[in-house]
Amino acid sequence: MLSKLRAFWICLVVAVGAASLPAQDGHGATAQPGGHAGAQGHGGMHTLEMSASDIFKHQFSHSVPYQIWPLDESGKPIESPYAVYNVQPWQWICLGLMLAVFLPVVGSFGRSPGRFVRIMRGFCLWIRDEMVYAVMGKEEGRAFVPLFLFTFFFIAFQNVIGLIPSAGHHFPAAIYTATGTPYVTGALAAITLALMLGFGIKKNGLVGFFKGLVPHGLPLPLVPIMFVIELISLVVKPFALTIRLFANMLAGHLVIAAAIALVFLFAKMQGGAITSYLTLVPCVGMAVFIYIIEAFITLLQAYIFTFLSINFVYQAMHQDH
């Protein structure tokens, strides 16, 4: 259903845009030939006056985080330590949706739940049994189940929210995938690193943890080298989590934006001729195809991030494994 809805929106937006061929700035203000953009715009040109690089830059600019508060009278960001970016409200919305979805799940025990609640309970049991318990065991993993349940669904909800078609190019009409920025994925990975260090040291002791980084039985000259390598590996693991989630979520949006930009590029190359409409079919078809793949990636990336985090934390606690 989401795929069909997204396809409809893409076709509608592209068809209207190809017909009028106006260029919009990064904040959604339409620029007329020889005129100026709105208060929150940066100015712009008619599509036929734009260069090929400008067309693609315009499309890709919608995937870049930008400050939405505080702004001055002209709509320009004001420097502030409490600045709010368009990424943050969508995370708050995600938390609100999680509460709305899982509060009925929590209250469903002891009575017959509805179908949706049963599905979400099944998801929770699957994460508990097939992810946490499968790696950590029931006794040790029980304490970590709430944390990794939250991690999985927090990422999944953010990814799914990013699939909803936007009604405009500026917040709140423009829906942004929060996990499409390294600031969000980096913060999540930093929590995993803190868990690795915290529980690893708690389990093995400060000296024992760092001593356990080096495999037993190594020749003495290799010990310093392996210690440095393992320290680097300790940092590389959360770094890989950051890049994997961020890159996968951003890449799908960029490919879809590039496919849509091709419509305007071909229109420019043909001088706005009626034959430029023929490019709608392959370009929009490619965008819809990538969207379907991206819909699958949303849950897959939540699974990968969570499952790797479980493994990294467990390995830090049990270095002999």
C-alpha positions in Angstrom: 0.0 0.0 0.0 2.8 2.4 0.9 4.6 1.6 -2.4 1.4 2.4 -4.4 0.9 5.6 -2.4 4.5 6.7 -2.9 4.3 5.9 -6.6 1.2 8.0 -7.0 2.8 11.0 -5.3 6.0 10.7 -7.3 4.0 10.5 -10.6 1.8 13.5 -9.6 4.7 15.7 -8.4 6.8 14.9 -11.5 4.0 15.4 -13.9 3.1 18.8 -12.5 6.7 19.8 -12.2 7.6 18.8 -15.7 4.6 20.7 -17.0 5.5 24.0 -15.3 9.2 23.4 -14.9 9.7 25.8 -11.9 12.8 25.5 -9.8 12.4 25.4 -6.0 15.1 26.3 -3.5 16.2 24.0 -0.7 13.4 25.2 1.6 10.6 24.9 -0.9 10.1 28.5 -2.1 9.3 28.6 -5.8 11.5 30.9 -7.8 10.2 32.6 -10.9 12.3 33.6 -13.9 14.0 36.9 -13.0 12.3 37.0 -9.6 13.2 36.1 -6.1 12.3 33.3 -3.8 10.1 33.6 -0.7 11.3 34.6 2.7 12.9 31.2 3.4 14.3 30.8 0.0 17.7 31.5 -1.5 16.6 32.6 -4.9 16.6 30.5 -8.0 16.1 30.2 -11.8 13.7 28.6 -14.2 14.5 24.9 -14.7 15.5 25.6 -18.3 18.0 28.2 -17.1 19.6 25.9 -14.5 22.7 23.9 -15.2 22.7 20.1 -15.0 24.6 20.2 -11.7 22.1 22.8 -10.2 19.2 20.4 -11.0 20.8 17.5 -9.1 22.0 19.8 -6.3 18.5 21.0 -5.8 17.1 17.5 -5.6 19.8 16.3 -3.2 19.5 19.4 -1.0 16.2 17.9 0.4 18.3 15.1 2.1 20.5 17.6 4.0 19.6 18.5 7.6 18.9 22.2 8.2 18.0 24.3 11.2 14.3 25.1 11.7 14.6 27.1 15.0 15.5 29.8 15.9 15.2 31.8 12.7 15.3 35.6 12.1 12.6 37.6 10.4 14.0 36.7 7.0 14.0 33.0 7.7 17.8 32.7 8.2 19.1 30.5 11.0 20.2 32.2 14.2 23.2 30.6 16.0 22.1 29.1 19.3 23.3 26.2 21.5 19.6 25.1 21.6 19.1 25.1 17.9 16.5 22.6 16.5 17.1 20.9 13.2 14.5 19.2 11.0 15.8 15.8 12.1 14.8 16.2 15.8 11.0 16.7 15.5 10.7 13.5 13.5 12.5 11.7 16.3 10.1 13.1 18.8 7.2 12.0 16.6 8.8 8.6 16.4 8.9 8.3 20.2 5.2 9.4 20.3 4.2 6.8 17.8 6.1 4.1 19.7 4.2 5.0 22.9 0.9 4.9 21.0 1.8 1.5 19.5 3.3 -0.3 22.5 1.2 1.0 25.4 -1.7 -1.2 24.2 0.8 -4.1 24.0 1.9 -3.6 27.6 -1.7 -3.5 28.7 -2.7 -6.5 26.7 -1.4 -9.2 29.1 -4.1 -11.0 30.9 -6.7 -10.4 28.3 -7.4 -11.3 24.7 -5.5 -8.9 22.4 -6.5 -7.7 19.0 -4.7 -8.7 15.8 -2.4 -5.7 15.6 -1.4 -6.1 19.2 -0.7 -9.8 18.7 1.6 -8.9 15.7 3.6 -6.4 17.8 3.8 -8.9 20.6 5.2 -11.4 18.1 7.8 -8.9 17.0 8.9 -8.3 20.6 9.1 -12.1 21.3 11.1 -12.6 18.0 13.6 -9.9 19.0 13.9 -11.3 22.5 14.2 -15.0 21.6 15.9 -14.9 18.1 18.2 -12.0 18.7 19.0 -11.2 22.3 18.6 -14.7 23.9 20.2 -16.4 20.8 23.4 -14.5 21.5 23.5 -13.7 25.2 21.5 -16.6 26.6 18.3 -16.2 28.6 19.8 -15.6 32.0 22.2 -12.8 30.9 20.2 -11.4 28.1 17.0 -10.8 30.1 18.3 -7.5 31.4 19.2 -6.3 27.9 15.9 -7.1 26.2 14.2 -3.7 26.9 17.2 -1.8 25.6 17.5 -3.7 22.4 13.7 -3.7 21.9 13.8 0.0 22.0 16.9 0.2 19.7 15.3 -1.9 17.1 11.9 -0.2 17.0 13.4 3.3 17.4 15.4 2.8 14.3 12.7 0.9 12.4 10.1 3.7 13.1 12.5 6.4 11.9 13.2 4.4 8.8 9.5 3.8 8.1 8.6 7.5 8.7 11.0 8.4 6.0 9.0 6.3 3.5 5.9 8.6 3.8 5.6 11.0 0.8 6.3 14.6 1.6 3.7 17.3 0.8 6.3 20.0 0.4 10.0 20.8 0.7 10.2 22.5 4.1 9.4 21.3 7.6 6.8 20.2 8.6 5.5 19.3 5.1 8.8 17.7 4.2 9.3 14.4 6.0 12.9 13.6 6.8 14.5 10.2 7.5 16.4 10.9 10.8 18.6 7.9 10.3 19.7 9.4 7.0 22.2 11.6 8.9 25.4 10.4 10.6 24.6 12.6 13.7 21.7 10.3 14.6 23.3 7.0 13.7 26.6 8.1 15.3 24.7 8.9 18.6 23.1 5.4 18.5 26.5 3.8 17.8 28.1 5.8 20.6 25.6 4.2 23.0 26.7 0.8 21.8 30.3 1.8 22.4 29.5 3.0 25.9 27.7 -0.3 26.6 30.7 -2.3 25.3 33.1 -0.4 27.5 30.8 -0.2 30.5 29.7 -3.8 30.7 33.0 -5.1 29.5 34.8 -3.4 32.3 32.1 -4.3 34.8 32.4 -8.0 33.9 36.2 -8.3 33.6 37.5 -5.3 35.6 39.4 -2.3 34.2 42.8 -4.1 33.8 41.2 -7.4 32.9 39.1 -5.8 30.1 42.1 -4.2 28.3 44.3 -7.2 29.0 41.6 -9.4 27.4 41.8 -7.5 24.2 45.0 -9.4 23.3 44.6 -13.1 22.6 46.4 -15.5 24.9 49.6 -17.3 23.8 50.9 -14.6 21.5 54.7 -14.1 21.2 55.8 -11.2 23.4 56.9 -8.9 20.5 53.5 -9.1 19.0 51.6 -8.1 22.1 52.0 -4.3 21.7 51.0 -4.5 18.0 47.9 -6.6 18.7 46.9 -4.3 21.6 46.9 -1.3 19.3 45.0 -3.2 16.6 42.4 -4.3 19.1 42.0 -0.8 20.4 41.4 0.4 16.9 38.9 -2.4 16.3 37.0 -1.4 19.4 36.4 2.0 17.9 35.9 0.8 14.3 32.9 -1.4 15.3 30.6 1.5 16.3 32.0 3.5 13.4 30.9 0.8 11.1 27.4 0.8 12.7 27.2 4.5 12.0 28.2 4.4 8.4 26.2 1.3 7.5 22.8 2.6 8.7 23.4 6.2 7.6 24.7 5.3 4.1 21.9 2.7 3.4 19.1 5.0 4.4 20.6 8.1 2.6 21.5 6.2 -0.6 17.9 5.2 -1.4 16.7 8.8 -1.1 19.5 10.0 -3.3 18.8 7.5 -6.0 15.1 8.4 -6.0 16.0 12.1 -6.1 18.4 11.4 -9.0 15.8 9.5 -11.0 13.4 12.5 -10.6 16.1 14.9 -11.5 16.6 13.1 -14.8 13.1 14.1 -15.8 14.0 17.8 -15.5 17.5 17.2 -17.0 16.0 15.7 -20.1 13.4 18.4 -20.3 16.2 21.0 -20.2 18.2 19.1 -22.9 15.1 19.1 -25.2 14.3 22.7 -24.5 11.0 21.9 -22.7 9.6 20.0 -25.7 6.5 17.8 -25.3 8.7 14.8 -26.0 10.3 15.3 -22.6 7.2 13.8 -21.0 8.4 10.4 -22.4 11.1 10.4 -19.8 8.5 10.1 -17.0 7.9 6.4 -17.6 11.4 5.1 -17.1 12.5 7.6 -14.5 9.4 7.3 -12.3 9.6 3.5 -12.8 13.1 3.5 -11.5 12.1 5.7 -8.5 9.2 3.4 -7.6 11.5 0.3 -8.0 14.1 1.8 -5.6 11.3 2.8 -3.2 10.1 -0.8 -3.0 13.7 -1.9 -2.2 14.0 0.9 0.3 10.8 -0.3 2.1 12.5 -3.7 2.6 15.7 -2.1 3.8 14.0 -0.2 6.6 13.5 -3.3 8.7 16.6 -5.0 7.5 18.9 -2.1 8.7 17.1 -2.0 12.0 17.8 -5.7 12.4 21.4 -5.4 11.4 22.2 -2.5 13.7 20.5 -4.1 16.7 21.9 -7.6 16.1 25.5 -6.3 15.6 25.1 -4.2 18.8 24.0 -7.3 20.7 27.1 -9.2 19.4 29.5 -6.4 20.2 28.3 -5.9 23.7 28.4 -9.7 24.4 31.9 -10.0 22.9 33.1 -7.1 25.1 31.7 -9.0 28.2 33.0 -12.4 27.2 36.3 -11.7 25.5 37.4 -15.3 25.6 34.6 -16.1 23.1 
